[in-house]
């Protein structure tokens, strides 16, 4: 029996150890990948300051949440610790199979996701994602701008190094020039309509990067409503509907309150007609006075003895032993 129990405990220990190692491995930063890069940003996509800057997309290829805080991003192999991603920011936790975006705007004071370097439109950019020890390179990529601001460079399949060529059947590099720019979204989408659908579905899963695709919407508003009349009318209509809803709610609450008060009066022996007369004849001042009196009594603010004068006799005890006259010497008698 003891041997069976020992084997049982040993089995539980092995399972627990396996799960611990598996979870620790699954949540390591080594599962992160540089997924897409835009060297020249001149269209639509803006940061949380409304500025268009180059960006670098990181993809979590694991099936567990990975915290990128403490890792490094750099464009210099001689300085792999160029930008340390701050720890303690909840937005650095990348959910399973999700993306996050870093702006290469050389403005690190703007927040966690703003790097202290930018991307070169002339030379080749070498980007490094480095582990928290500052030495181990998790992922790296060489990127050169092709002169087209409407394209980005990324993996045509998220997190993949190689993909199968449909025509030849052979493996080839997954890094391609993407005609559909997909920050914080899946790189496999191919049409603008699909792109917009994914953006709407994914946000706010962009992990706090506040990417806005507003160019198309702004152009439509400028074309169809140049003076903003439609927008103003819509806003006024929404406010009006809100006020109507509030009015109806307060009206309903008042009606219910009156009905409940009538029921109480009827239970106390007052008929409905007389109850209605009492309600109609009583002024607001009476209700206010009653409410104040009840409040004062409940909170013991009312002085029940404010007209009573109380005089207590004060007794002063006297002891000859404490009298000062006994502390004086008598003058000697000269006679």
N, C-alpha and C positions, 0 to 999 in steps of 0.2 A: 504493500500500500504506500509506504514511504517513497519507494522508487518511482511509483506512478506519479505521485504528487511532485516529486523533484523534476521528472520529465515534463510535467504539465507546466510548472513554473518556468523551466528553462525554455520551453516553446513560446510562452507568453513574452519572456524577455527578448528572445530573438525577433519575434514579430514587432515588438515595440521599438527595438533598435533599428530594424529595417525601415519602419515607417518614419522614424526620426531622421535617418540618413537620407531617405527619399525626399522628405519635405525640405530638408536643408539644401539638398542639391537642386530641387525644383525652384527654390526661391532665390538662388544665387544670381548675381548680376551678369554672369557669363551667358545667360539666356537672352540678353539684350542685343539688338542689332541696329546698326545705322541703316535706315530703310529707304530714305529718299532725301535728296538735297536740291535746293533751288539757289543758284548762285546769284542770279539777277532777278529781283522781284519788282515788276513794274505794273502788275495787274491785280486788281481785286483784293487779294488776301492781305489783311492788315493785322498788326499786333494789337494789344490792349490799349495802346496809345494812339491808334489810328494811323500808324506808320508802316509803310511797306519796306521790309528788310529781308535779306537772305535768311533762309531757315534750314534747319537740319531736323529730320524726323527720326525718332528712335522707336523701334518696335519691340514689344515683349513677346518673344516666341514661345514662352513657357505657358503652361496651363495653371499657373499660380501667380498671385500678385508679386511683383518684384519692385523693390524700392531702389531707385537710381541715385538717391541721395548719398553723397560721399564719394561717388565716382567722378571721373574727370573727362572733359572734352578739350581737345587741343588740335591745332593745325601745325604744330611744330614738334618733330620727333625728338629734338634736343630738350624740349620742355613739355613733357607729357602731363605735367600738373598745371597747365596753363589756366584752366578754369575748373575749379572744384564746385560741383553741384552741391548747394547747401543742404545740410541735414536738418531734420526737424520740420520740413515743409510737407504737409500731408499730400500736396499735389504731386510730389515726386514718386508716389506709389503708382506704378503702372499696372493696371488690371490685366488679367490673362488675355493674350492675343489682341491687346490694344496698343495705341500709339500715344506719343507725346511729342511736343514740338519745342525746339530751342531756336531763338532768334539770334542770328549772327550779326548783331548791330553794333558791337563794341560799346555797349551801354550796360554794364553789369549792375549799375545802381538802380536800374528800372525793375529789377525783380529776379527771382530765381531762374527764370527761363530766358534771360537775356545774357549772352556770352560777352566775354571781354576781348573778342576778336571778330573780324568780319571776313568775307570771302572775296577773293581776287577774281576779277572778270578777265584778266589777261593771262596770268600764270596758272599752272596746275595747282589745285588745292588738295592737300593731303590731310584727311580728317582722321582723328583717332578717338575711340571710346576706350577709356582706361579704367581698370578696376580700382577699388578704393585704396589699394596698397601703392598706387601711383607708378607701378612698374608693368603689370600684366596688361597687354593690349587685348581688349575683348573683341574689338572689330575695328577695321580701318578701310578707307576707300580713297581713290584718286578721282578727283572731279575737275573737269575743265569746262568752262562755259562755251556753248556752241554758238553763241551770238543770238539766240532766240529767247526772248523774255517770256514767251508763252509756253515754254517747256521746262520740265525738271528732269533730274537724273536719279533713277531709283530702281529698286528690284521690281520686276514685273509680277513677281509672286512674293508676298510679304515674308520676309525673313529667310528666303531661299537664296542659296549661292548659285545653284544651277537649275535650269529648267529643260524640259525635253522639247526639241524642235519637232513640230507636228509633221513637217514635210520630210525631213531626213531621219527622224527618230533618234537622233543623237543628242547628247547633253551639251548645252551651251550656257554661257554666263547669263545669270538672271538680271544683271544690271543693263538697263536700257534707257534710252531717251523717251520719256513719257509725254505724250501729247496732251493728256488730261492730267492736270496738276491735282494731286490728292493729299494735301497736308492733313495729318491726323485721320486719314481714312484708308480703306483698302486700295492697294495699287493695281488690283486686277480689273477695276471698272474701266469701261471703254467709251462711254458716251456722256455728254453734258447732262442729259436728263437723269441718268443713273447716278452721276456725280452729285447733283443737287439732292436727290433722294437720300443718298448715303449721308451727306452732310446734315440734312435735317434730322435723320434718325440718330446719328452718332452724337451730335452735340447735346448736352454739355460734356460728353465723354472725351472731349479734347484735352482733358486734364488741365483745365485752367488756362489754356493758351489764348482764349478769346479770339479765335480766328473768325473773321467776318467775310463772307462772300456777298458783298453788298452792291457790287458794280452793276449787275444786271437789273436788280430791283430799282436802284437809283435812276438808271437810264429809262426804265418804264415809267416811273413817276414823272420824270422831266418831260417825257414825250406826251403822255396822256393828261397830265395835270400840272402844267408849268407854273400856275399861280398858287397851287396848293389849296384850291377851293374844296376839292374832294376830301383831302386829308382833314381840313378844318371841320367840314360838315360831319365827317365820320366821328371825329373826336367829340363834337358837341352832341351828336346823337347818343354816343355811349354814355356821356355824363347825364343826359336827360333821362335815359332809361334807368340809370342807377338811382337817380333821385326819385323817380316814380316807384321803383321797387322799395326804396326806404319808406316812402310815404305809405304805401300799402301795408308794409310790415308794421309800422307804428299804429296805423288805423286798426289793424287786426288785433294787435296786443291790447289796445284800449277797449275794443269791443268785448274781448274775452274777459278783461278785468271787470267791466261793468256787469256782465252776465254772472260772474262768480259772486259779486257783491249782492246782486239781487237774490241769488239763491240762498245766501247766508241770512238775509233779512226775512225771506219767506220761511226758513227753518225756525227763526226766532219768533214766528207768529205774526209777522207783518205781511199783509197781502201785497201783491205785485203792484197794484195801483198806488197804494200809499208809499211803497218802497221807491217807486219812480218819482213820486212827489218829493220825498225826502232827498233823493239824489239831486233832483233839479233845483231845490230850494237852498241846499247847502252851498255856501260859497267856498272859494279856494282858501280864504283866510282861516275859515274854521278848520279845514283839513290840515292846514299848516300848523295851527296852534295845537291841535290834538297830537300831531306827529312830533312836534317839539317837546310837548309835555311827556309823551311816552318815551322819547329818547332820553330826556333828563332823568326820569325815574329809573329807567333801565340802567343808565350809566352812573347813578347816584350823584348827579350833578346838582340836584335840588336840595336846598337847606331846609329841613323840616322845622328847625328851631330858630329861624332868623328873626322872630319877634319876641323871643324869650330872653330876658336879662338874668343871667346867673351870677350871684355874688357868693363867693366862697370865703369863709372866715380864715384869716391867716394867723396862726398861733406862733408866737415867738417864745421859745423856751429859754429860761434864764437860770443860770447856776452861779451861786456866789463864788464858787471855786475858780470860775473863769473871769471874775471881775478884776479890773485893773487896780482898784483901790487896795487890794490885798497884796499887790506887788510893790507898794510904797512903804518906806520906813517912817515910823513916827518920830517926830522931833523930840529930843529929851526935855524933860521938865526941869527948869533951872531952880525951882523952889525947893 
